[in-house]
Amino acid sequence: MKPPGACRSHLLAELLRRPAPARASSDPLRPILASLLAGRSLQQGVLSATLGLPSDSLRRLWDDYFPGPRLRLEGGTGEDIPELADLVRLLMEHRAQRSESEVWLAQIVAAGCAGRDHLWQDLGLAHRGELSFLMDTAFPSLAAQNVHDMKWKKFIYRHYCAREGIYVCPAPSCGECSDHDRCFAPEE
């Protein structure tokens, strides 16, 4: 049996070899989308079988970015969160406005916030660097404000709560996280 990393590498390579239209193949976020699909097919993370997207958006993602046979995606353990639409709106306000993939990623990232681990894990990405690249590329004006390298879920929730005027607003499950002391240490 192959270790999960080998399976992910194989799935990523297979997805990225697929011919796609020029605008999709030149999108710097295409490898991140492939990683999200690979992670979900390996049942990593908490996203639904649609990655938190409406079914027509997921169909466009497959057809435009990875034409060919679709990976089997099963739903994760994520829950609905009441602030989902607000999180999507926050991310959309900071999108780079270069491609439709940013709209999809705003929905996917917001849906990933329903998990109980670090956001990159809840999204089913391979490592935190992929999430940082996603944020820097798709939502650059928001990512630029993360000058202290705060964990992404905490950072997103901090901005959401400040915008809503909520001053006691921890990210979900932070109190249970093994990195709690590191995240909530002084940021100076």
Secondary structure, 3 states (H helix, E strand, C coil): CCCHHHHHHHHHHHHHHCCCCHHHHCCCCHHHHHHHHHHHHCCCCCCCCCCCCCHHHHHHHHHHHCCCCCCCCCCCCCCCCCCHHHHHHHHHHCCCCCCCHHHHHHHHHHHHCCCCCCHHHHHCCCCHHHHHHHHHHHCHHHHCCCCCCCCHHHHHHHHHHHHHCCCCCCCCCHHHCCCHHHHCCCCC
